[in-house]
Amino acid sequence: MPKTRIVVLVCLAITIGAILLVKLCGHSESLYSTFTSPNGQYTLEVYARSWHIFPGQSGDAPGVVKLRDNSGTVMHKMPLEMVQLVDQPEWRTNGVAVKLLFDWNFEGTRPSLEK
C-alpha cells in the first residue's frame, strides 16, 4: 500500500472519530430551572445546552424552554440564546408569558389557576 494512501486513511479515521466524539459527547442538555403554575397544572422547564462552559457561566448558555401540561405533554417549545432570559413567568388563566420572549396560550381545557 502506498504511503500517501495510508496517510489518507489515517486522516479519514481521525476525522470520523472526532465527528463521532462530538456527536456523542459534544454537548449536553441539563435542566436549568423550572417554574410551576399556581394551580400545578403546567410547568415551564428551561434546559441549558452546554458545550464547554466554565463555572458560573451556565446562565449564558443557549438552550430551550418547554411548556408542559400535568400529563407531561410538551405544549410549546422555543430555542433560547441565553437561558437566563427566562425569569419570572407571568401565569394567567389562559396562558403564560415571559416579557420580550413569548406569550403562550394553553391548549385544550383551561383549568383555573386558583388552588
N, C-alpha and C positions, 0 to 999 in steps of 0.2 A: 504494500500500500504506500503510495507516495506521501511524503512528509506534509505537503500542503493539504492533502485530504484529511490526514489525522488532525491537523490544526483546525480545520473547518469543523470536523465532527466534535472535537473538544469544545470549541466555542459555542456550537449549537447546543451541546449538552448543558453547558454552564448557563446559557440564556434560558433554556427551558426550565432548568432547576430554579433560577431566580424568579421567573414568572410564577411558577407553582408556589414558591415560598411566599411571595407577596399575596397571591390569591388565598392561600390557606391561613397565613398568619399576619397579613399586612395591616388590617385594621380590625378593630372590634367595636361592637355596639354595646354600650353599657347604659343602664338606667341612670339618668342624671337627676331627675326629680319627678314627683307625682303630685297631682292636685285632684282631690275628690270633691264632687259636687256636694252641696249641703245635705241633700237627701240620700247620698250614697249610691245613686243610680248611674252616675257617669264618672269616668276617670280620665284625666288628661295626663298622658305619660310623655316625658321628654327623654329621648335617648341621645347620647353623645357618641359620635363616631370618631374614634381617636386613632391616630397613626403612631406617632412618637411624641407624646405630649409630656412636658416636664411638670413636676408637681406644682399645683397652683394655677395651671393653665386650662383646666378641664372646661371652664365656662367659655373659653374662646373657641372651643371645638365646634365643628359643624355637626349637625345631627338631624333628627326628625322628631316631630311632635305628632302624637296619635290621640284621638278621642275614642274611648271605648265605652260601650254600654255595660250594664252589670252582668251580661252573659259573656263578655269578653270580645264581642264583635267590634272590629275597628270601623267606626262610622266616618271618620275623617282622618286624613294623614297629610302632612306637609313637610317638605325639607326645610331646614334652618341653616343659616350661615353661622350663627352662634347660638348655642343652646341657652345661654344666659338671658337671651331676649325674652324667653317665656317666663314671665314673673307676674304674680298677682292676677290670675284669670278672673274675669267678671262672669260669674254664673248667673244666668237668668232663667225664667221658667221655660223658655223655648230654645235656649242655646247657651253658648259660652263664647267669650271674646277675649282676646289679648290685644291691647292697644297697638295699632300700627302693623299687626301681623295677620290676624284672622278674626272673622266673626262667623261662627258656625252655628247652624240650627240643628236641633235634634231631629232625627227621622222617626217615623212611626209614632208610637204613643208618646205622649208628653207628660210624664209623671210630675207631680208637684214638687218643687224644690224644698217645701217645708218638711221638717222631720216629723 
